[in-house]
Amino acid sequence: MIYENIMKLCQERQIRVSRLEKELGIGNATIRGWATSSPRIDLLKKVADFFGVTIDDLVSDAPVTEYQKSRPEKRTRSEKGD
């Protein structure tokens, strides 16, 4: 589910996984590898910080966007109606 949640966030932000890896200094195809293997926690933290979500959000079985909507502290101004 980690890989799927990251892919969803990338799609929402219109960023390719390869671009995300480059911006975070993560090796090429590392995130794609998380579809079949477990990521290092330090790399997962970098991804979570980039998207403004928690590691728990990334590893959850529920889509990460559902978590953001249900947790007001993670909502953006536009989501809050400001």
Buried (B, 14 or more C-beta within 10 A) or exposed (E): BBBBBBBBBBEEEEBEBBEBBEEBEBEEEBBBEBEEEEBEEEBBBBBBEBBEBBBEBBBBEEBBBEBBEEEEEBBEEEEEEE
